[in-house]
Amino acid sequence: MADTYSGEVYCVKCKAKREVTDAAVQENANGRRMAKGTCPECGTTVTRILGKNQ
Ligand SMILES: [Zn+2]
């Protein structure tokens, strides 16, 4: 299953929040979900911790 996330994610390169769409949602070993997307401004990979089952 491929969950996606759309919303604000902080870009460390731009040092600003960017709006991402269709970021891939992954679950790590701790059961935490993370959204992994691409900054629309600079193309850097951006991640956001989503927390459990949100
Ligand atoms: Zn950026």
N, CA, C, O and the ligand as a Tripos MOL2 file, in Angstrom:
@<TRIPOS>MOLECULE
protein
  217   215    55     0     0
PROTEIN
NO_CHARGES

@<TRIPOS>ATOM
      1 N           0.8490   -1.2010    0.0000 N.3       1 MET1
      2 CA          0.0000    0.0000    0.0000 C.3       1 MET1
      3 C           0.8760    1.2390    0.0000 C.2       1 MET1
      4 O           1.9350    1.2700    0.6270 O.2       1 MET1
      5 N           0.4340    2.2240   -0.6870 N.am      2 ALA2
      6 CA          1.2370    3.4270   -0.8530 C.3       2 ALA2
      7 C           0.4570    4.6510   -0.3930 C.2       2 ALA2
      8 O          -0.3090    5.2530   -1.1450 O.2       2 ALA2
      9 N           0.6810    4.9900    0.8610 N.am      3 ASP3
     10 CA          0.0690    6.2120    1.3690 C.3       3 ASP3
     11 C           0.8510    7.4110    0.8810 C.2       3 ASP3
     12 O           2.0620    7.3380    0.6730 O.2       3 ASP3
     13 N           0.1580    8.4990    0.7020 N.am      4 THR4
     14 CA          0.8490    9.7330    0.3410 C.3       4 THR4
     15 C           0.4240   10.8440    1.2870 C.2       4 THR4
     16 O          -0.6250   10.7760    1.9280 O.2       4 THR4
     17 N           1.2500   11.8500    1.3570 N.am      5 TYR5
     18 CA          1.0120   12.9820    2.2460 C.3       5 TYR5
     19 C           1.1150   14.2720    1.4460 C.2       5 TYR5
     20 O           2.0180   14.4510    0.6280 O.2       5 TYR5
     21 N           0.1780   15.1550    1.7020 N.am      6 SER6
     22 CA          0.2570   16.4850    1.1030 C.3       6 SER6
     23 C           0.1540   17.5120    2.2180 C.2       6 SER6
     24 O          -0.7480   17.4430    3.0530 O.2       6 SER6
     25 N           1.0660   18.4510    2.2330 N.am      7 GLY7
     26 CA          1.0300   19.4690    3.2720 C.3       7 GLY7
     27 C           2.3660   20.1680    3.3880 C.2       7 GLY7
     28 O           3.2130   20.0910    2.4980 O.2       7 GLY7
     29 N           2.5350   20.8590    4.5180 N.am      8 GLU8
     30 CA          3.7510   21.6260    4.7170 C.3       8 GLU8
     31 C           4.8560   20.7520    5.2790 C.2       8 GLU8
     32 O           4.6600   20.0160    6.2460 O.2       8 GLU8
     33 N           6.0140   20.8450    4.6570 N.am      9 VAL9
     34 CA          7.2010   20.1470    5.1330 C.3       9 VAL9
     35 C           8.3490   21.1520    5.1560 C.2       9 VAL9
     36 O           8.5030   21.9660    4.2450 O.2       9 VAL9
     37 N           9.1440   21.0770    6.2090 N.am     10 TYR10
     38 CA         10.2660   21.9970    6.3290 C.3      10 TYR10
     39 C          11.4280   21.5500    5.4540 C.2      10 TYR10
     40 O          11.8630   20.4000    5.5200 O.2      10 TYR10
     41 N          11.9220   22.4610    4.6420 N.am     11 CYS11
     42 CA         13.0880   22.1850    3.8070 C.3      11 CYS11
     43 C          14.3210   22.7750    4.4770 C.2      11 CYS11
     44 O          14.3830   23.9780    4.7320 O.2      11 CYS11
     45 N          15.3060   21.9150    4.7610 N.am     12 VAL12
     46 CA         16.5010   22.3830    5.4590 C.3      12 VAL12
     47 C          17.3790   23.2450    4.5550 C.2      12 VAL12
     48 O          18.1450   24.0790    5.0370 O.2      12 VAL12
     49 N          17.2670   23.0440    3.2790 N.am     13 LYS13
     50 CA         18.0920   23.8230    2.3570 C.3      13 LYS13
     51 C          17.5310   25.2280    2.1690 C.2      13 LYS13
     52 O          18.2800   26.2040    2.1900 O.2      13 LYS13
     53 N          16.2210   25.3340    1.9850 N.am     14 CYS14
     54 CA         15.5720   26.6460    1.8550 C.3      14 CYS14
     55 C          15.4110   27.3180    3.2150 C.2      14 CYS14
     56 O          15.2070   28.5290    3.2950 O.2      14 CYS14
     57 N          15.5030   26.5280    4.2800 N.am     15 LYS15
     58 CA         15.1880   27.0030    5.6310 C.3      15 LYS15
     59 C          13.7850   27.6190    5.6800 C.2      15 LYS15
     60 O          13.5640   28.6780    6.2690 O.2      15 LYS15
     61 N          12.8650   26.9250    5.0500 N.am     16 ALA16
     62 CA         11.4760   27.3980    4.9920 C.3      16 ALA16
     63 C          10.5500   26.2110    4.8060 C.2      16 ALA16
     64 O          10.9610   25.1390    4.3610 O.2      16 ALA16
     65 N           9.2940   26.4280    5.1550 N.am     17 LYS17
     66 CA          8.3080   25.3860    4.9250 C.3      17 LYS17
     67 C           7.8490   25.4160    3.4790 C.2      17 LYS17
     68 O           7.6000   26.4770    2.9070 O.2      17 LYS17
     69 N           7.7460   24.2510    2.9140 N.am     18 ARG18
     70 CA          7.3100   24.1110    1.5300 C.3      18 ARG18
     71 C           6.1080   23.1930    1.4680 C.2      18 ARG18
     72 O           5.9730   22.2560    2.2550 O.2      18 ARG18
     73 N           5.2490   23.4790    0.5240 N.am     19 GLU19
     74 CA          4.0770   22.6480    0.3160 C.3      19 GLU19
     75 C           4.4430   21.4840   -0.6070 C.2      19 GLU19
     76 O           4.8860   21.6950   -1.7360 O.2      19 GLU19
     77 N           4.2590   20.2750   -0.1270 N.am     20 VAL20
     78 CA          4.5230   19.1200   -0.9710 C.3      20 VAL20
     79 C           3.2170   18.3820   -1.2490 C.2      20 VAL20
     80 O           2.2810   18.4210   -0.4500 O.2      20 VAL20
     81 N           3.1730   17.7280   -2.3650 N.am     21 THR21
     82 CA          2.0320   16.8890   -2.7010 C.3      21 THR21
     83 C           2.5410   15.5080   -3.0770 C.2      21 THR21
     84 O           3.6170   15.3610   -3.6570 O.2      21 THR21
     85 N           1.7590   14.5120   -2.7400 N.am     22 ASP22
     86 CA          2.1070   13.1310   -3.0860 C.3      22 ASP22
     87 C           3.4600   12.7030   -2.5360 C.2      22 ASP22
     88 O           4.1990   11.9710   -3.1940 O.2      22 ASP22
     89 N           3.7870   13.1650   -1.3170 N.am     23 ALA23
     90 CA          4.9920   12.6670   -0.6650 C.3      23 ALA23
     91 C           4.7370   11.2290   -0.2180 C.2      23 ALA23
     92 O           3.6480   10.9040    0.2550 O.2      23 ALA23
     93 N           5.7360   10.3790   -0.3700 N.am     24 ALA24
     94 CA          5.5900    8.9730    0.0160 C.3      24 ALA24
     95 C           5.6140    8.8550    1.5360 C.2      24 ALA24
     96 O           6.4680    9.4410    2.2010 O.2      24 ALA24
     97 N           4.6700    8.0950    2.0760 N.am     25 VAL25
     98 CA          4.6330    7.8620    3.5210 C.3      25 VAL25
     99 C           5.2750    6.5140    3.8140 C.2      25 VAL25
    100 O           4.8840    5.4850    3.2640 O.2      25 VAL25
    101 N           6.2700    6.5470    4.6930 N.am     26 GLN26
    102 CA          6.9880    5.3250    5.0620 C.3      26 GLN26
    103 C           6.9100    5.1390    6.5620 C.2      26 GLN26
    104 O           6.7590    6.1020    7.3140 O.2      26 GLN26
    105 N           7.0140    3.8820    6.9920 N.am     27 GLU27
    106 CA          7.0180    3.5840    8.4190 C.3      27 GLU27
    107 C           8.3950    3.0860    8.8030 C.2      27 GLU27
    108 O           8.9430    2.1950    8.1540 O.2      27 GLU27
    109 N           8.9520    3.6560    9.8520 N.am     28 ASN28
    110 CA         10.2780    3.2090   10.2640 C.3      28 ASN28
    111 C          10.1650    2.1210   11.3300 C.2      28 ASN28
    112 O           9.0660    1.6870   11.6740 O.2      28 ASN28
    113 N          11.3060    1.6900   11.8430 N.am     29 ALA29
    114 CA         11.3550    0.5570   12.7580 C.3      29 ALA29
    115 C          10.6170    0.8230   14.0630 C.2      29 ALA29
    116 O          10.1890   -0.1150   14.7350 O.2      29 ALA29
    117 N          10.4670    2.0790   14.4230 N.am     30 ASN30
    118 CA          9.7750    2.4320   15.6630 C.3      30 ASN30
    119 C           8.2650    2.5170   15.4990 C.2      30 ASN30
    120 O           7.5480    2.8120   16.4550 O.2      30 ASN30
    121 N           7.7890    2.2630   14.3040 N.am     31 GLY31
    122 CA          6.3610    2.3740   14.0540 C.3      31 GLY31
    123 C           5.9170    3.7890   13.7660 C.2      31 GLY31
    124 O           4.7210    4.0620   13.6580 O.2      31 GLY31
    125 N           6.8660    4.6850   13.6420 N.am     32 ARG32
    126 CA          6.5310    6.0690   13.3140 C.3      32 ARG32
    127 C           6.4360    6.2210   11.8110 C.2      32 ARG32
    128 O           7.1850    5.6090   11.0500 O.2      32 ARG32
    129 N           5.5060    7.0420   11.4120 N.am     33 ARG33
    130 CA          5.3420    7.2620    9.9880 C.3      33 ARG33
    131 C           6.0080    8.5670    9.5760 C.2      33 ARG33
    132 O           5.9370    9.5780   10.2750 O.2      33 ARG33
    133 N           6.6510    8.5090    8.4270 N.am     34 MET34
    134 CA          7.3520    9.6770    7.9090 C.3      34 MET34
    135 C           6.9010    9.9380    6.4810 C.2      34 MET34
    136 O           6.7050    9.0130    5.6930 O.2      34 MET34
    137 N           6.7430   11.1970    6.1730 N.am     35 ALA35
    138 CA          6.4750   11.5820    4.7870 C.3      35 ALA35
    139 C           7.7890   11.9920    4.1480 C.2      35 ALA35
    140 O           8.5700   12.7410    4.7330 O.2      35 ALA35
    141 N           8.0220   11.4970    2.9530 N.am     36 LYS36
    142 CA          9.2580   11.8050    2.2540 C.3      36 LYS36
    143 C           8.8990   12.3590    0.8760 C.2      36 LYS36
    144 O           8.3240   11.6660    0.0360 O.2      36 LYS36
    145 N           9.2490   13.6040    0.6730 N.am     37 GLY37
    146 CA          8.8950   14.2460   -0.5840 C.3      37 GLY37
    147 C          10.0390   15.0670   -1.1300 C.2      37 GLY37
    148 O          11.1810   14.9390   -0.6880 O.2      37 GLY37
    149 N           9.7270   15.9010   -2.0810 N.am     38 THR38
    150 CA         10.7400   16.7220   -2.7330 C.3      38 THR38
    151 C          10.3350   18.1830   -2.6560 C.2      38 THR38
    152 O           9.1960   18.5380   -2.9590 O.2      38 THR38
    153 N          11.2680   19.0220   -2.2510 N.am     39 CYS39
    154 CA         11.0060   20.4500   -2.1880 C.3      39 CYS39
    155 C          10.7360   20.9860   -3.5980 C.2      39 CYS39
    156 O          11.5410   20.7820   -4.5070 O.2      39 CYS39
    157 N           9.6050   21.6700   -3.7780 N.am     40 PRO40
    158 CA          9.2860   22.1930   -5.1110 C.3      40 PRO40
    159 C          10.2020   23.3390   -5.5350 C.2      40 PRO40
    160 O          10.2580   23.6750   -6.7180 O.2      40 PRO40
    161 N          10.9100   23.9350   -4.6000 N.am     41 GLU41
    162 CA         11.7770   25.0670   -4.9220 C.3      41 GLU41
    163 C          13.1810   24.6310   -5.3220 C.2      41 GLU41
    164 O          13.7240   25.1120   -6.3160 O.2      41 GLU41
    165 N          13.7700   23.7160   -4.5470 N.am     42 CYS42
    166 CA         15.1730   23.3790   -4.7710 C.3      42 CYS42
    167 C          15.3970   21.9140   -5.1090 C.2      42 CYS42
    168 O          16.5040   21.5370   -5.4930 O.2      42 CYS42
    169 N          14.3760   21.0830   -4.9770 N.am     43 GLY43
    170 CA         14.5110   19.6900   -5.3660 C.3      43 GLY43
    171 C          15.1320   18.7970   -4.3060 C.2      43 GLY43
    172 O          15.3310   17.6040   -4.5350 O.2      43 GLY43
    173 N          15.4410   19.3720   -3.1380 N.am     44 THR44
    174 CA         15.9990   18.5780   -2.0510 C.3      44 THR44
    175 C          14.9350   17.6540   -1.4630 C.2      44 THR44
    176 O          13.7550   17.9990   -1.4110 O.2      44 THR44
    177 N          15.3670   16.4900   -1.0280 N.am     45 THR45
    178 CA         14.4470   15.5870   -0.3460 C.3      45 THR45
    179 C          14.0920   16.1620    1.0170 C.2      45 THR45
    180 O          14.9660   16.5550    1.7890 O.2      45 THR45
    181 N          12.8100   16.2060    1.2960 N.am     46 VAL46
    182 CA         12.3410   16.7180    2.5830 C.3      46 VAL46
    183 C          11.5370   15.6250    3.2750 C.2      46 VAL46
    184 O          10.8000   14.8730    2.6370 O.2      46 VAL46
    185 N          11.6950   15.5540    4.5970 N.am     47 THR47
    186 CA         10.9600   14.5470    5.3550 C.3      47 THR47
    187 C          10.2110   15.2040    6.4920 C.2      47 THR47
    188 O          10.6000   16.2630    6.9840 O.2      47 THR47
    189 N           9.1420   14.5680    6.8970 N.am     48 ARG48
    190 CA          8.3680   15.0590    8.0110 C.3      48 ARG48
    191 C           7.8840   13.8690    8.8250 C.2      48 ARG48
    192 O           7.3500   12.9010    8.2840 O.2      48 ARG48
    193 N           8.0820   13.9590   10.1380 N.am     49 ILE49
    194 CA          7.5620   12.9220   11.0310 C.3      49 ILE49
    195 C           6.0590   13.1200   11.1760 C.2      49 ILE49
    196 O           5.5920   14.2150   11.4900 O.2      49 ILE49
    197 N           5.3280   12.0710   10.9500 N.am     50 LEU50
    198 CA          3.8670   12.1790   11.0240 C.3      50 LEU50
    199 C           3.3060   11.6340   12.3290 C.2      50 LEU50
    200 O           2.1690   11.9340   12.6920 O.2      50 LEU50
    201 N           4.1090   10.8270   13.0430 N.am     51 GLY51
    202 CA          3.5780   10.2060   14.2530 C.3      51 GLY51
    203 C           2.8650    8.9190   13.9330 C.2      51 GLY51
    204 O           2.7760    8.5100   12.7760 O.2      51 GLY51
    205 N           2.3530    8.2800   14.9770 N.am     52 LYS52
    206 CA          1.7710    6.9550   14.7990 C.3      52 LYS52
    207 C           0.3400    7.0330   14.2760 C.2      52 LYS52
    208 O          -0.5120    7.7370   14.8180 O.2      52 LYS52
    209 N           0.1180    6.2900   13.2150 N.am     53 ASN53
    210 CA         -1.2410    6.0730   12.7010 C.3      53 ASN53
    211 C          -2.0480    7.3510   12.5380 C.2      53 ASN53
    212 O          -3.2190    7.4150   12.9100 O.2      53 ASN53
    213 N          -1.4240    8.3310   11.9950 N.am     54 GLN54
    214 CA         -2.1360    9.5730   11.7380 C.3      54 GLN54
    215 C          -2.4870    9.6940   10.2800 C.2      54 GLN54
    216 O          -3.0940   10.6830    9.8710 O.2      54 GLN54
    217 ZN         14.0210   23.6540   -0.6700 Zn       55 ZN55
@<TRIPOS>BOND
     1     1     2 1
     2     2     3 1
     3     3     4 2
     4     3     5 am
     5     5     6 1
     6     6     7 1
     7     7     8 2
     8     7     9 am
     9     9    10 1
    10    10    11 1
    11    11    12 2
    12    11    13 am
    13    13    14 1
    14    14    15 1
    15    15    16 2
    16    15    17 am
    17    17    18 1
    18    18    19 1
    19    19    20 2
    20    19    21 am
    21    21    22 1
    22    22    23 1
    23    23    24 2
    24    23    25 am
    25    25    26 1
    26    26    27 1
    27    27    28 2
    28    27    29 am
    29    29    30 1
    30    30    31 1
    31    31    32 2
    32    31    33 am
    33    33    34 1
    34    34    35 1
    35    35    36 2
    36    35    37 am
    37    37    38 1
    38    38    39 1
    39    39    40 2
    40    39    41 am
    41    41    42 1
    42    42    43 1
    43    43    44 2
    44    43    45 am
    45    45    46 1
    46    46    47 1
    47    47    48 2
    48    47    49 am
    49    49    50 1
    50    50    51 1
    51    51    52 2
    52    51    53 am
    53    53    54 1
    54    54    55 1
    55    55    56 2
    56    55    57 am
    57    57    58 1
    58    58    59 1
    59    59    60 2
    60    59    61 am
    61    61    62 1
    62    62    63 1
    63    63    64 2
    64    63    65 am
    65    65    66 1
    66    66    67 1
    67    67    68 2
    68    67    69 am
    69    69    70 1
    70    70    71 1
    71    71    72 2
    72    71    73 am
    73    73    74 1
    74    74    75 1
    75    75    76 2
    76    75    77 am
    77    77    78 1
    78    78    79 1
    79    79    80 2
    80    79    81 am
    81    81    82 1
    82    82    83 1
    83    83    84 2
    84    83    85 am
    85    85    86 1
    86    86    87 1
    87    87    88 2
    88    87    89 am
    89    89    90 1
    90    90    91 1
    91    91    92 2
    92    91    93 am
    93    93    94 1
    94    94    95 1
    95    95    96 2
    96    95    97 am
    97    97    98 1
    98    98    99 1
    99    99   100 2
   100    99   101 am
   101   101   102 1
   102   102   103 1
   103   103   104 2
   104   103   105 am
   105   105   106 1
   106   106   107 1
   107   107   108 2
   108   107   109 am
   109   109   110 1
   110   110   111 1
   111   111   112 2
   112   111   113 am
   113   113   114 1
   114   114   115 1
   115   115   116 2
   116   115   117 am
   117   117   118 1
   118   118   119 1
   119   119   120 2
   120   119   121 am
   121   121   122 1
   122   122   123 1
   123   123   124 2
   124   123   125 am
   125   125   126 1
   126   126   127 1
   127   127   128 2
   128   127   129 am
   129   129   130 1
   130   130   131 1
   131   131   132 2
   132   131   133 am
   133   133   134 1
   134   134   135 1
   135   135   136 2
   136   135   137 am
   137   137   138 1
   138   138   139 1
   139   139   140 2
   140   139   141 am
   141   141   142 1
   142   142   143 1
   143   143   144 2
   144   143   145 am
   145   145   146 1
   146   146   147 1
   147   147   148 2
   148   147   149 am
   149   149   150 1
   150   150   151 1
   151   151   152 2
   152   151   153 am
   153   153   154 1
   154   154   155 1
   155   155   156 2
   156   155   157 am
   157   157   158 1
   158   158   159 1
   159   159   160 2
   160   159   161 am
   161   161   162 1
   162   162   163 1
   163   163   164 2
   164   163   165 am
   165   165   166 1
   166   166   167 1
   167   167   168 2
   168   167   169 am
   169   169   170 1
   170   170   171 1
   171   171   172 2
   172   171   173 am
   173   173   174 1
   174   174   175 1
   175   175   176 2
   176   175   177 am
   177   177   178 1
   178   178   179 1
   179   179   180 2
   180   179   181 am
   181   181   182 1
   182   182   183 1
   183   183   184 2
   184   183   185 am
   185   185   186 1
   186   186   187 1
   187   187   188 2
   188   187   189 am
   189   189   190 1
   190   190   191 1
   191   191   192 2
   192   191   193 am
   193   193   194 1
   194   194   195 1
   195   195   196 2
   196   195   197 am
   197   197   198 1
   198   198   199 1
   199   199   200 2
   200   199   201 am
   201   201   202 1
   202   202   203 1
   203   203   204 2
   204   203   205 am
   205   205   206 1
   206   206   207 1
   207   207   208 2
   208   207   209 am
   209   209   210 1
   210   210   211 1
   211   211   212 2
   212   211   213 am
   213   213   214 1
   214   214   215 1
   215   215   216 2
@<TRIPOS>SUBSTRUCTURE
     1 MET1         2 RESIDUE 1 A MET
     2 ALA2         6 RESIDUE 1 A ALA
     3 ASP3        10 RESIDUE 1 A ASP
     4 THR4        14 RESIDUE 1 A THR
     5 TYR5        18 RESIDUE 1 A TYR
     6 SER6        22 RESIDUE 1 A SER
     7 GLY7        26 RESIDUE 1 A GLY
     8 GLU8        30 RESIDUE 1 A GLU
     9 VAL9        34 RESIDUE 1 A VAL
    10 TYR10       38 RESIDUE 1 A TYR
    11 CYS11       42 RESIDUE 1 A CYS
    12 VAL12       46 RESIDUE 1 A VAL
    13 LYS13       50 RESIDUE 1 A LYS
    14 CYS14       54 RESIDUE 1 A CYS
    15 LYS15       58 RESIDUE 1 A LYS
    16 ALA16       62 RESIDUE 1 A ALA
    17 LYS17       66 RESIDUE 1 A LYS
    18 ARG18       70 RESIDUE 1 A ARG
    19 GLU19       74 RESIDUE 1 A GLU
    20 VAL20       78 RESIDUE 1 A VAL
    21 THR21       82 RESIDUE 1 A THR
    22 ASP22       86 RESIDUE 1 A ASP
    23 ALA23       90 RESIDUE 1 A ALA
    24 ALA24       94 RESIDUE 1 A ALA
    25 VAL25       98 RESIDUE 1 A VAL
    26 GLN26      102 RESIDUE 1 A GLN
    27 GLU27      106 RESIDUE 1 A GLU
    28 ASN28      110 RESIDUE 1 A ASN
    29 ALA29      114 RESIDUE 1 A ALA
    30 ASN30      118 RESIDUE 1 A ASN
    31 GLY31      122 RESIDUE 1 A GLY
    32 ARG32      126 RESIDUE 1 A ARG
    33 ARG33      130 RESIDUE 1 A ARG
    34 MET34      134 RESIDUE 1 A MET
    35 ALA35      138 RESIDUE 1 A ALA
    36 LYS36      142 RESIDUE 1 A LYS
    37 GLY37      146 RESIDUE 1 A GLY
    38 THR38      150 RESIDUE 1 A THR
    39 CYS39      154 RESIDUE 1 A CYS
    40 PRO40      158 RESIDUE 1 A PRO
    41 GLU41      162 RESIDUE 1 A GLU
    42 CYS42      166 RESIDUE 1 A CYS
    43 GLY43      170 RESIDUE 1 A GLY
    44 THR44      174 RESIDUE 1 A THR
    45 THR45      178 RESIDUE 1 A THR
    46 VAL46      182 RESIDUE 1 A VAL
    47 THR47      186 RESIDUE 1 A THR
    48 ARG48      190 RESIDUE 1 A ARG
    49 ILE49      194 RESIDUE 1 A ILE
    50 LEU50      198 RESIDUE 1 A LEU
    51 GLY51      202 RESIDUE 1 A GLY
    52 LYS52      206 RESIDUE 1 A LYS
    53 ASN53      210 RESIDUE 1 A ASN
    54 GLN54      214 RESIDUE 1 A GLN
    55 ZN55       217 GROUP 0 **** ****
